[in-house]
Amino acid sequence: MSEHLLARLRAQAPSLGGAERAVAQVILDRADDIIELSSAQVAELAGVSRPTVVRTCQSLGLSGYQQLRVLLAREGVATATSTAIPADPADGPRATVAATFRHVAASVDAMIALLTDEAVDAAVELLATARRLIVVGHGFSAPLAADATARLNDSGRVSERFPDIIGEHIAVSALSSDDVVLIVSGSGSNRLSLTIARAARDASARVVVLTAFSHSPLVELADVTLVTGMPELSFRDEIVVTSRIPQTILLEGLLTAVADRLGDSGQAAKAHSVDVVSRYIEE
């Protein structure tokens, strides 16, 4: 959030209605903390409803609460200190690369801390048995969604991914209760992913979400949520660093589990895929 926006908030707060004024005061009092709080938490602190938090942000000329958080994160880019790559740049590029590997290795326990047996089992079952499976990912999560789609098809679990939001929305809207939408979203707050999740719910399809935060708008729309992230990951880190390493590793394991669940049919599909790939390998 830029200083001029904070100044505008201070100037406008007295003229806001009672409920919106309470929200504005919470934002002003806890400006440094707001980025890590959900709209529901701000609503609780202000003693108002969550829609009131959104309306207050809109009164400030923002699209909603998520934009407020993103602007706060952007404001902190110049001063934020990321712990994702603990290396001295003076040691050279190789040291930075090596430090990244070490950091990931040391973070494994934290990455899997929020994964439960029940959630993983449910996700694998839904992905393996869905009549129709659509994989969704936008922004920095798009490459993961593309890779997951290819890997699923490779294992015999036919899945679909659409290159544009309109085609994606149309396809998801035509689903039924026998179908599943797999959504990858680090922040759990991407507007496009939320649009698709709502469309899936309206169509009675099941929604499986892979994200870095257990409290996010997307989680509230999910039937099954798989949460994994780097240690002490904050919303600011998600906006500034945008690491997809935890979700990449989670997808690797999840898709292997789906292939195992498919049994003989999965093995046959994999053998066929290997045969096809071999035709494209030169001597």
C-alpha positions, -999 to +999 in steps of 0.1 A: +000+000+000+015+033-009+018+061+016-007+083-004-033+056+000-027+054+037-030+091+039-062+090+019-075+063+043-067+085+073-085+114+057-115+095+046-120+074+078-139+101+097-165+104+069-171+066+065-201+049+080-197+033+114-189-002+102-165+009+075-148+033+098-141+005+122-125-015+094-105+015+083-092+020+119-081-017+120-062-012+088-045+019+100-037+005+135-023-027+120-010-016+087+022-038+091+001-069+100-027-066+075-009-084+047-009-116+068-045-114+079-075-127+060-106-106+054-124-127+080-098-119+106-100-082+099-138-084+101-135-101+135-111-075+148-134-047+136-165-064+148-181-063+114-190-088+086-165-098+059-185-081+031-181-048+050-143-053+048-145-056+011-168-026+008-144-005+028-116-014+004-138-005-025-146+028-009-109+035-012-109+028-049-096-008-047-112-039-062-113-056-028-094-068+002-070-090-018-058-060-038-051-042-005-029-071+006-010-072-027-004-034-026+010-039+009+033-066-003+044-046-032+052-017-009+075-039+010+094-053-020+123-028-016+128-036+021+115-071+025+142-096+035+135-131+020+149-161+038+142-183+008+178-182-004+202-176+025+234-169+006+257-140+003+255-127-033+292-118-030+300-155-030+288-158-066+260-174-085+270-210-077+268-203-040+233-189-044+222-220-064+237-244-039+221-225-010+188-229-027+192-267-028+202-267+009+173-246+019+148-269+001+164-299+017+162-283+052+126-273+046+111-307+038+096-313+073+079-279+071+066-285+036+047-317+047+036-305+081+001-295+070-005-325+048-029-350+064-034-387+054-071-380+050-066-351+026-040-368+004-061-401+003-092-381-007-074-361-034-059-392-049-092-410-050-110-380-066-083-375-092-082-412-101-119-418-103-134-386-117-154-390-149-138-358-162-108-340-148-099-304-155-066-289-142-064-252-135-035-229-127-030-192-135-001-168-132+030-184-118+010-216-112+002-220-149+033-240-157+026-264-128-009-270-141+004-276-176+030-301-164+004-319-141-020-323-171+007-339-192+018-362-164-017-373-157-024-381-193+009-399-194-003-422-166-036-429-183-056-405-162-071-384-190-072-347-180-078-314-196-064-279-194-076-248-213-054-220-225-078-192-219-101-183-190-133-181-211-129-216-225-119-228-191-150-213-175-173-227-202-159-262-197-160-261-159-196-248-160-206-279-180-193-304-154-213-325-130-210-341-096-190-369-112-163-345-122-133-329-105-114-296-109-078-296-097-066-260-089-030-251-082-027-216-066+002-206-043-016-177-028-051-192-028-064-158-038-059-156-076-091-140-090-092-162-121-088-194-100-115-182-076-138-176-106-133-212-118-137-226-083-170-209-080-181-222-114-171-257-104-191-255-072-222-241-091-219-271-114-217-295-084-182-307-094-156-315-067-127-291-062-092-301-051-069-273-043-031-272-039-019-240-021+006-226+003-020-211+028-045-230+049-066-198+052-075-183+019-106-176-003-098-206-025-096-230+005-132-221+015-144-233-019-125-266-019-137-301-011-101-312-005-072-289+003-035-299+002-014-272+018+024-270+015+048-242+016+083-231+026+090-225+063+076-192+077+061-184+043+042-151+044+017-136+020+044-110+013+069-138+004+043-154-019+038-121-038+075-111-038+094-145-041+066-166-057+083-199-051+065-230-065+090-255-052+067-270-026+037-273-050+060-288-076+072-315-052+037-321-039+024-326-075+053-350-082+043-372-053+005-368-058+007-378-095+028-408-086+002-419-061-026-414-087-007-436-111-003-463-084-041-460-077-048-467-114-030-500-111-027-521-142-044-496-165-019-470-153+010-493-160-003-500-195-008-463-202+027-456-190+042-483-212+023-469-242+037-434-234+072-447-232+067-464-266+055-431-281+084-411-266+109-436-279+099-428-315+111-392-309+145-401-296+173-399-322+202-423-323 
